Amino acid sequence: MLPVQFLPIQFLSGKLLMQEYLICLVWHEILPQARETGGSSHYTNTMKASDIIYKCPQTIAEALKLLSEVDQPCQPLAGGQSLMPMMNLRLAQPGVLLDLNRLPELNFIDKTDGVIHIGAMVCYSALLSSGIIRHHVPLFALALPHVAHKAVRNRGTIGGSTALADPAAEMPALLKALGATIVVISQRGTHEIAADDFFQGIYETALEEDELVHSIKIPSATEKQRFGFYELARRHGDYAMAGVAISAQSADPWTELRIVFFGVGDKALRATDAETALAGSVFGDKAALTRAQNSLSSLEYAVDGSMAVETRLQLAKVVLQRALKAM
Ligand SMILES: Cc1cc2nc3c(=O)[nH]c(=O)nc-3n(C[C@H](O)[C@H](O)[C@H](O)COP(=O)(O)OP(=O)(O)OC[C@H]3O[C@@H](n4cnc5c(N)ncnc54)[C@H](O)[C@@H]3O)c2cc1C
């Protein structure tokens, strides 16, 4: 399990511009200092983040060795779009920062035998500009423009978002809706975890401390398969107040539905009762939609004081209706 060291930063209202400033600070000042000293150095804090030992492995084997040998909390650094603000706000204080940005082995998009395989260090912008993704994972093309803003999408990675498991993020819900598998690697070997089992709670995953997310496997979309996505956010690019990602083998009638909500619970929530309520009905069947919406009261909504459970339920009903209508 990853140590839960983070507070949900998107709930710290008014901090987003501050985050962008802090990212620049670490990216342009702290890391260059460390890199100048040969990729492994001790940075003494004079600014915001606590002291770190910075490691910049050149191969996965080296990264895994470092991860298994360190004797203090170690955190991999991917795009840094979540980790750096958290470090600067001292919500995360890793003793060792393991920079994954020099590992080309984690930066690939392949299609083999009907499976799309994406390396952990592929950023959102690369996903959005990939022909393989556009044709074979159309749900990403629908959803990823809603993740933050271009500057964040240029650095934020699929592996970072997966490992972070932010309940308000799009990626965990997309991976569950697509029936994806997370490939996990450590010095002990490689194994695969279904997205349904990987995301366990708020910032909590099935990853062990000596493991890295290596890549993600997603079944290639079939001709008949349909996808839906809808989110409600205060402004485009903000974290969603509620959102849903949907896949179905067909829409008329609905078969093999996977309906997954984000932003409403402590993790991406699969709505199996709503899937059952819609299964076998035809596209546009209002009675089936009402049954599906009513079934959403059985979801485990977050109780955190930022929004009433009744409001979350109402938002979930709205995003479900709008996502299904557009499929
Ligand atoms: C202004 C702003 C707005 C944003 N809005 C949104 C939004 O609307 N939706 C959204 O989903 N996200 C949003 N984000 C977050 C963004 O998507 C991040 O990129 C993402 O959450 C983490 O990806 P990263 O590559 O930056 O990971 P990092 O920040 O580098 O790392 C995140 C965590 O994952 C761990 N980690 C990274 N890679 C691996 C790996 N391969 N194996 C194991 N552990 C790993 C790190 O140690 C850390 O704990 C926003 C961020 C900012 C700054």
The ligand as a Gaussian input file, in Angstrom:
#p B3LYP/6-31G(d) Opt

LIG

0 1
 C       -3.736000      23.299000     -11.689000
 C       -3.950000      21.817000     -11.749000
 C       -5.181000      21.326000     -12.139000
 C       -5.397000      19.935000     -12.206000
 N       -6.621000      19.473000     -12.606000
 C       -6.826000      18.151000     -12.725000
 C       -8.066000      17.615000     -13.194000
 O       -8.998000      18.337000     -13.541000
 N       -8.194000      16.255000     -13.260000
 C       -7.170000      15.409000     -12.893000
 O       -7.342000      14.201000     -12.971000
 N       -6.006000      15.879000     -12.455000
 C       -5.792000      17.221000     -12.371000
 N       -4.580000      17.676000     -11.925000
 C       -3.542000      16.698000     -11.545000
 C       -2.776000      16.230000     -12.763000
 O       -3.631000      15.501000     -13.601000
 C       -1.594000      15.343000     -12.376000
 O       -0.795000      15.272000     -13.482000
 C       -1.851000      13.911000     -11.972000
 O       -2.739000      13.830000     -10.927000
 C       -0.558000      13.217000     -11.493000
 O        0.260000      12.965000     -12.568000
 P        1.779000      13.354000     -12.515000
 O        2.430000      12.652000     -13.650000
 O        1.931000      14.825000     -12.472000
 O        2.264000      12.658000     -11.156000
 P        3.183000      13.195000      -9.970000
 O        2.613000      14.444000      -9.420000
 O        4.614000      13.202000     -10.373000
 O        2.971000      11.987000      -8.952000
 C        1.717000      11.748000      -8.329000
 C        1.867000      10.583000      -7.336000
 O        2.060000       9.361000      -8.043000
 C        3.309000       8.761000      -7.685000
 N        3.824000       8.192000      -8.917000
 C        4.016000       8.847000     -10.093000
 N        4.371000       7.973000     -11.058000
 C        4.427000       6.748000     -10.491000
 C        4.717000       5.442000     -10.971000
 N        5.022000       5.201000     -12.261000
 N        4.647000       4.412000     -10.105000
 C        4.327000       4.617000      -8.804000
 N        4.040000       5.836000      -8.291000
 C        4.080000       6.881000      -9.133000
 C        4.136000       9.884000      -7.087000
 O        5.105000       9.404000      -6.175000
 C        3.066000      10.706000      -6.402000
 O        2.713000      10.104000      -5.195000
 C       -4.351000      19.043000     -11.855000
 C       -3.102000      19.538000     -11.456000
 C       -2.892000      20.908000     -11.410000
 C       -1.547000      21.421000     -10.973000

